[in-house]
């Protein structure tokens, strides 16, 4: 039997109410014991003194670009980026080329992911070709291993068709992940519709493009009695609608990304597409509403919406470049620095939003350091301040608005099923 002992770290496992100095014994890829002063015996010892030892993070919203766009990212490079960020489980969106609209493509990505440095799970498209016209064979894809359905990157604009998909998802016990965007209201916009769009001379996307679909999809989910998850919430009204829906007992959860509770459109210095994402950076009022919802648990999950693009594409400015930024290697650091370091949220609360809750929503064997659980563990140095340097990313993407930002919460080791898949040797 192969054994490893992680010794003397601050073990934070909110699923079990643990936050204290402890040891963790790993045996054959599983957690064998958690406690104080465990004997090392013949185990290999990892000294975690002064470090935080957490359940591996679960990012339920990434884009790994395989098939069809592997010049931007592959499953293996995306997984390496995940490992460097302390992420041990990812959920990949279906808007690949071609889209994940058939069980054969699902089988293809799972075969590729067998060698990845993270546990990889796939979302299935709702409609064939993601064209919004005809439902995919959802039962076949569910049998092939999809963990959710979504049309991420756009909304299913046909409400009747989406209602049918929701009813099937309920029967299959799959959550529906909703990208809330009324395409008729976007109307060619590339950033938030506010005074900064006027300043930069760029067409804007109104908040209502998100709010209208968030409201519609929650109403449809109520009628279909399915589980609904709102993706990348970014507006104050969407937060209010979500809070109301939860108060009514709807089976709805939600996520947001670090950039939506950190940045605003005021931070866009020029026509720089490193700040172009979908939904766009909103106003200060929206940012504060999103942040408050993260803190009070109305927004259940923090994700990255990791969306790598080439430098050439992003050099074309807001009008002509694709939406999206990378985030796997900065997500924890930004969240820790913005929320935990100032005392707004406990470290356990952050772990709940970045590991426990996404695992629970997706039904994954993750989010805990319980004895008998897979030994998926992230070790962070919380006090080591560092500068975000995109040139050091393991992702193929460098498109981040956080370059040069000073952060705390650096991932120093990531363990996947008992095996170290990332170790920061630069400390």
C-alpha positions as CSV (number, residue, x, y, z in Angstrom):
1,X,0.0,0.0,0.0
2,X,1.2,3.5,-0.9
3,X,0.9,6.0,2.0
4,X,1.4,9.7,2.3
5,X,1.0,11.8,5.4
6,X,0.3,15.5,5.1
7,X,1.5,16.8,8.4
8,X,0.7,19.9,10.5
9,X,-1.4,21.9,8.1
10,X,-4.5,24.0,8.8
11,X,-7.1,21.5,7.6
12,X,-10.3,23.2,6.5
13,X,-13.2,20.9,5.7
14,X,-16.6,22.7,6.1
15,X,-18.5,19.5,5.1
16,X,-17.3,18.0,8.4
17,X,-17.1,21.2,10.4
18,X,-13.2,21.0,10.6
19,X,-10.9,24.0,10.8
20,X,-7.7,23.3,12.8
21,X,-4.2,22.0,12.8
22,X,-4.3,18.3,11.8
23,X,-2.6,15.6,9.8
24,X,-4.1,13.7,6.8
25,X,-3.1,10.2,5.9
26,X,-3.6,9.1,2.3
27,X,-3.6,5.4,1.4
28,X,-4.0,4.1,-2.1
29,X,-5.5,7.3,-3.4
30,X,-8.1,7.6,-0.6
31,X,-8.2,9.5,2.6
32,X,-7.5,7.0,5.4
33,X,-7.4,9.2,8.5
34,X,-7.7,12.8,9.6
35,X,-6.5,13.7,13.1
36,X,-3.9,15.2,15.3
37,X,-0.3,13.8,15.5
38,X,-0.9,10.8,13.3
39,X,2.1,8.5,13.3
40,X,4.1,8.7,10.0
41,X,5.2,5.0,10.0
42,X,6.5,4.2,6.5
43,X,4.4,7.0,4.8
44,X,6.0,9.7,2.7
45,X,5.6,12.9,4.6
46,X,4.5,16.3,3.2
47,X,5.2,19.1,5.6
48,X,2.2,21.5,5.5
49,X,3.2,23.6,8.5
50,X,1.9,27.1,8.0
51,X,-0.2,26.1,5.0
52,X,-3.9,25.6,4.4
53,X,-5.0,22.1,3.4
54,X,-8.4,22.1,1.6
55,X,-10.6,19.8,-0.3
56,X,-9.7,20.1,-4.0
57,X,-11.6,22.9,-5.6
58,X,-14.5,22.1,-8.0
59,X,-14.9,24.4,-11.0
60,X,-18.3,23.8,-12.6
61,X,-17.8,26.1,-15.5
62,X,-14.8,25.8,-17.8
63,X,-14.2,25.8,-21.6
64,X,-11.4,23.4,-22.7
65,X,-11.8,23.9,-26.5
66,X,-11.6,20.2,-27.5
67,X,-12.8,19.2,-30.0
68,X,-12.2,21.8,-32.7
69,X,-10.3,24.7,-31.1
70,X,-7.3,23.0,-29.6
71,X,-5.0,25.9,-30.7
72,X,-6.6,27.7,-27.8
73,X,-6.7,25.0,-25.1
74,X,-6.7,21.2,-24.9
75,X,-8.2,19.0,-22.2
76,X,-4.7,18.2,-21.0
77,X,-3.5,21.8,-20.9
78,X,-6.7,23.0,-19.3
79,X,-6.3,20.2,-16.7
80,X,-2.8,21.3,-16.0
81,X,-4.0,24.9,-15.4
82,X,-6.7,23.5,-13.1
83,X,-4.1,21.6,-11.1
84,X,-2.0,24.8,-10.7
85,X,-5.1,26.6,-9.3
86,X,-5.9,23.9,-6.8
87,X,-8.8,22.6,-8.9
88,X,-9.3,18.8,-8.9
89,X,-12.7,18.6,-10.7
90,X,-13.9,20.5,-13.6
91,X,-17.2,20.6,-15.6
92,X,-16.7,21.5,-19.2
93,X,-19.2,23.4,-21.3
94,X,-20.6,22.1,-24.5
95,X,-19.9,24.9,-27.0
96,X,-17.0,23.1,-28.7
97,X,-16.6,22.7,-32.4
98,X,-18.7,20.7,-33.1
99,X,-20.8,21.1,-30.0
100,X,-21.4,18.3,-27.4
101,X,-24.7,17.3,-29.0
102,X,-24.1,13.6,-29.4
103,X,-23.0,10.8,-27.2
104,X,-20.1,10.0,-29.5
105,X,-18.5,13.3,-28.7
106,X,-19.1,12.8,-25.0
107,X,-17.2,9.5,-25.2
108,X,-14.4,11.2,-27.2
109,X,-13.7,13.8,-24.5
110,X,-13.9,11.3,-21.7
111,X,-11.3,9.1,-23.5
112,X,-9.1,12.2,-23.9
113,X,-9.6,13.2,-20.3
114,X,-8.4,9.8,-18.9
115,X,-4.8,11.2,-18.8
116,X,-5.8,14.6,-17.4
117,X,-4.5,16.1,-14.1
118,X,-8.0,16.7,-12.9
119,X,-11.3,14.9,-12.8
120,X,-13.1,15.9,-15.9
121,X,-16.9,16.0,-16.3
122,X,-18.9,17.1,-19.4
123,X,-22.0,19.1,-20.0
124,X,-24.3,18.1,-22.9
125,X,-25.8,20.6,-25.3
126,X,-29.6,21.1,-25.1
127,X,-30.2,21.4,-28.9
128,X,-28.6,19.8,-31.9
129,X,-25.8,22.0,-33.2
130,X,-26.7,24.4,-30.4
131,X,-29.0,26.0,-33.0
132,X,-32.1,26.1,-30.7
133,X,-34.3,24.1,-33.1
134,X,-34.3,20.5,-32.1
135,X,-33.5,18.7,-28.8
136,X,-30.5,16.5,-28.5
137,X,-30.9,12.8,-27.5
138,X,-30.5,13.7,-23.8
139,X,-31.1,10.2,-22.5
140,X,-28.3,8.8,-24.6
141,X,-25.9,11.5,-23.5
142,X,-26.9,11.0,-19.9
143,X,-26.1,7.3,-20.3
144,X,-22.7,8.4,-21.8
145,X,-21.9,10.4,-18.6
146,X,-22.9,14.0,-19.0
147,X,-23.5,15.7,-15.6
148,X,-25.8,18.6,-16.7
149,X,-27.3,20.2,-19.8
150,X,-26.7,23.7,-21.1
151,X,-26.6,25.9,-24.2
152,X,-23.8,27.9,-22.6
153,X,-22.6,30.7,-24.8
154,X,-26.2,31.5,-25.6
155,X,-29.7,31.0,-24.4
156,X,-32.3,28.6,-25.9
157,X,-34.6,31.4,-27.1
158,X,-37.5,29.0,-27.8
159,X,-39.2,28.9,-24.4
160,X,-41.4,25.9,-25.4
161,X,-38.4,23.9,-26.5
162,X,-36.5,24.8,-23.3
163,X,-39.5,23.7,-21.2
164,X,-39.4,20.3,-23.0
165,X,-35.7,20.0,-22.2
166,X,-36.3,20.9,-18.6
167,X,-38.9,18.2,-18.3
168,X,-36.5,15.6,-19.7
169,X,-33.7,16.9,-17.4
170,X,-36.0,16.3,-14.4
171,X,-36.6,12.7,-15.5
172,X,-32.9,12.2,-16.0
173,X,-32.0,14.0,-12.7
174,X,-29.7,16.4,-14.5
175,X,-29.4,20.1,-13.6
176,X,-30.1,22.6,-16.3
177,X,-27.4,25.3,-16.5
178,X,-28.8,28.5,-17.8
179,X,-26.7,31.1,-19.7
180,X,-29.1,34.0,-19.2
181,X,-28.9,36.2,-22.3
182,X,-31.7,37.4,-24.5
183,X,-30.0,37.5,-27.9
184,X,-32.5,40.0,-29.3
185,X,-31.5,42.5,-26.6
186,X,-27.8,42.1,-27.0
187,X,-28.1,43.5,-30.5
188,X,-24.4,43.6,-31.3
189,X,-23.2,44.9,-27.9
190,X,-19.7,44.1,-26.7
191,X,-19.6,45.6,-23.2
192,X,-21.9,46.9,-20.5
193,X,-24.4,49.6,-21.7
194,X,-23.3,52.4,-19.5
195,X,-21.3,55.6,-19.5
196,X,-18.1,53.7,-20.1
197,X,-19.4,52.3,-23.3
198,X,-20.1,55.9,-24.4
199,X,-16.6,56.9,-23.2
200,X,-15.0,54.1,-25.4
201,X,-17.5,54.5,-28.3
202,X,-18.6,50.9,-28.1
203,X,-22.0,49.3,-28.4
204,X,-23.5,48.2,-25.1
205,X,-25.3,45.2,-23.7
206,X,-28.1,46.1,-21.3
207,X,-28.6,44.4,-17.9
208,X,-32.1,43.4,-19.1
209,X,-30.5,40.9,-21.6
210,X,-29.6,38.9,-18.5
211,X,-32.5,39.8,-16.3
212,X,-35.3,38.8,-18.8
213,X,-33.9,35.3,-19.3
214,X,-33.1,34.7,-15.6
215,X,-36.7,35.5,-14.8
216,X,-38.1,33.4,-17.7
217,X,-35.9,30.4,-16.9
218,X,-36.8,30.4,-13.2
219,X,-40.5,30.5,-14.1
220,X,-40.1,27.6,-16.6
221,X,-38.1,25.6,-14.1
222,X,-40.8,26.1,-11.5
223,X,-43.4,24.6,-13.9
224,X,-41.1,21.8,-15.1
225,X,-40.0,21.1,-11.5
226,X,-36.4,20.6,-12.6
227,X,-33.2,21.7,-11.0
228,X,-32.0,25.0,-12.4
229,X,-28.6,26.6,-12.0
230,X,-28.0,30.2,-13.2
231,X,-24.6,30.7,-14.8
232,X,-22.3,33.7,-14.1
233,X,-24.8,36.0,-12.5
234,X,-23.7,39.6,-13.0
235,X,-26.6,42.1,-12.4
236,X,-28.3,43.4,-9.3
237,X,-31.8,42.6,-10.6
238,X,-30.8,39.0,-11.4
239,X,-29.6,38.7,-7.7
240,X,-33.0,40.1,-6.5
241,X,-34.9,37.7,-8.8
242,X,-32.7,34.8,-7.5
243,X,-33.3,35.7,-3.9
244,X,-37.1,35.9,-4.5
245,X,-37.1,32.5,-6.3
246,X,-35.2,30.8,-3.4
247,X,-37.6,32.3,-0.9
248,X,-40.4,30.7,-2.9
249,X,-38.8,27.3,-2.5
250,X,-37.6,26.9,-6.2
251,X,-34.9,24.3,-6.8
252,X,-32.5,27.0,-8.1
253,X,-28.8,27.6,-7.5
254,X,-26.4,30.1,-9.0
255,X,-22.8,30.9,-9.6
256,X,-20.7,33.9,-10.3
257,X,-17.1,34.6,-11.2
258,X,-14.4,36.5,-9.3
259,X,-14.4,39.3,-12.0
260,X,-18.0,40.1,-11.3
261,X,-17.5,40.8,-7.6
262,X,-14.1,42.4,-8.1
263,X,-14.1,44.5,-11.3
264,X,-16.5,47.0,-13.0
265,X,-16.7,48.7,-16.4
266,X,-14.8,51.6,-14.7
267,X,-11.8,49.3,-14.7
268,X,-11.7,49.0,-18.5
269,X,-8.9,51.5,-19.4
270,X,-9.3,51.4,-23.2
271,X,-10.4,49.3,-26.1
272,X,-8.6,46.3,-24.5
273,X,-10.3,43.0,-25.1
274,X,-8.7,41.4,-22.1
275,X,-11.6,43.0,-20.3
276,X,-14.2,41.5,-22.8
277,X,-16.3,38.7,-21.3
278,X,-19.9,37.5,-21.4
279,X,-21.8,38.7,-19.5
280,X,-19.8,42.0,-19.4
281,X,-18.3,43.8,-16.5
282,X,-21.2,45.8,-15.0
283,X,-21.5,48.8,-12.8
284,X,-20.4,49.3,-9.1
285,X,-24.0,48.8,-8.0
286,X,-24.1,45.5,-9.8
287,X,-20.7,44.4,-8.4
288,X,-21.8,45.2,-4.8
289,X,-25.1,43.3,-5.3
290,X,-23.2,40.3,-6.6
291,X,-20.7,40.4,-3.8
292,X,-23.4,40.7,-1.2
293,X,-25.1,37.6,-2.7
294,X,-21.9,35.6,-2.6
295,X,-21.4,36.6,1.1
296,X,-24.9,35.7,2.2
297,X,-25.1,32.5,0.2
298,X,-27.8,33.6,-2.3
299,X,-25.1,32.9,-4.9
300,X,-24.0,29.4,-4.1
301,X,-20.9,28.8,-6.2
302,X,-17.8,30.7,-7.4
303,X,-16.6,29.5,-10.8
304,X,-14.1,30.8,-13.4
305,X,-15.9,30.5,-16.8
306,X,-12.3,29.8,-17.9
307,X,-12.4,30.8,-21.6
308,X,-9.0,30.8,-23.3
309,X,-8.4,32.6,-26.6
310,X,-5.2,33.3,-28.6
311,X,-3.3,36.6,-28.2
312,X,-4.0,37.3,-31.9
313,X,-7.7,37.1,-31.4
314,X,-7.7,39.2,-28.3
315,X,-5.6,41.9,-30.0
316,X,-8.5,42.8,-32.3
317,X,-10.2,45.0,-29.7
318,X,-13.7,44.8,-28.3
319,X,-15.6,44.9,-31.5
320,X,-13.8,42.0,-33.3
321,X,-12.4,39.7,-30.6
322,X,-14.2,36.8,-28.9
323,X,-15.7,37.1,-25.4
324,X,-13.9,35.4,-22.5
325,X,-11.0,35.4,-20.1
326,X,-9.0,32.7,-18.4
327,X,-9.3,32.1,-14.6
328,X,-8.3,28.7,-13.4
329,X,-5.0,29.9,-12.0
330,X,-6.2,33.1,-10.4
331,X,-9.7,32.2,-9.1
332,X,-8.8,31.2,-5.6
333,X,-6.3,33.9,-5.1
334,X,-8.7,36.6,-6.2
335,X,-11.5,35.3,-4.1
336,X,-9.3,34.8,-1.0
337,X,-7.8,38.3,-1.4
338,X,-11.1,40.1,-2.1
339,X,-13.4,38.2,0.4
340,X,-11.4,36.3,3.1
341,X,-8.4,38.5,3.6
342,X,-10.6,41.6,4.5
343,X,-12.7,39.5,6.9
344,X,-15.9,39.5,4.7
345,X,-16.0,35.7,4.5
346,X,-14.4,32.8,6.4
347,X,-12.0,30.5,4.7
348,X,-14.5,27.7,5.3
349,X,-17.1,29.8,3.6
350,X,-14.9,30.2,0.6
351,X,-14.2,26.5,0.4
352,X,-18.0,25.9,0.6
353,X,-18.6,28.0,-2.4
354,X,-15.6,26.7,-4.4
355,X,-15.7,23.0,-3.5
356,X,-18.6,21.8,-1.3
357,X,-21.5,23.4,-3.1
358,X,-20.5,22.7,-6.7
359,X,-19.8,19.0,-5.8
360,X,-23.3,18.8,-4.2
361,X,-25.1,20.4,-7.1
362,X,-23.4,18.0,-9.6
363,X,-23.5,14.9,-7.3
364,X,-19.7,14.5,-7.5
365,X,-17.5,12.5,-5.1
366,X,-15.7,15.7,-4.1
367,X,-15.8,18.7,-1.7
368,X,-14.8,16.8,1.4
369,X,-11.8,15.4,3.3
370,X,-13.9,12.6,4.9
371,X,-12.2,9.3,5.6
372,X,-13.0,7.1,2.6
373,X,-13.3,10.0,0.2
374,X,-10.9,10.4,-2.8
375,X,-7.7,12.1,-1.8
376,X,-8.3,15.2,-3.9
377,X,-6.5,17.9,-1.9
378,X,-5.3,21.5,-2.5
379,X,-2.6,23.1,-0.3
380,X,-2.4,26.9,-0.3
381,X,0.1,29.4,1.2
382,X,-2.4,32.1,2.4
383,X,0.2,34.6,3.4
384,X,2.6,34.5,0.4
385,X,1.8,37.6,-1.7
386,X,2.5,37.2,-5.4
387,X,1.9,39.0,-8.7
388,X,-0.3,37.5,-11.4
389,X,2.0,36.9,-14.4
390,X,0.1,35.4,-17.4
391,X,3.4,34.3,-19.0
392,X,3.7,31.7,-16.2
393,X,0.2,30.3,-16.7
394,X,0.0,26.6,-17.5
395,X,-3.1,27.3,-19.6
396,X,-2.5,28.1,-23.3
397,X,-4.6,31.2,-22.7
398,X,-3.1,34.5,-21.4
399,X,-6.2,36.6,-21.7
400,X,-6.7,37.9,-18.2
401,X,-7.6,41.4,-16.9
402,X,-5.8,40.6,-13.7
403,X,-2.2,40.7,-15.0
404,X,0.1,42.5,-12.5
405,X,-2.4,42.2,-9.6
406,X,-1.1,41.4,-6.2
407,X,-2.8,38.5,-4.6
408,X,-2.6,36.2,-1.5
409,X,-3.5,32.5,-1.5
410,X,-1.1,30.7,-3.7
411,X,-1.6,27.1,-4.6
412,X,1.6,25.2,-3.6
413,X,0.5,21.6,-4.1
414,X,-2.4,19.8,-5.7
415,X,-3.1,16.1,-5.0
416,X,-5.4,14.1,-7.3
417,X,-6.5,10.7,-6.1
418,X,-3.4,10.6,-3.8
419,X,-1.0,11.7,-6.5
420,X,0.7,15.1,-6.6
421,X,-0.2,16.7,-10.0
422,X,1.1,20.2,-9.1
423,X,3.9,21.5,-6.9
424,X,5.0,25.1,-6.9
425,X,8.8,24.8,-7.0
426,X,9.3,28.6,-7.2
427,X,8.8,29.2,-3.5
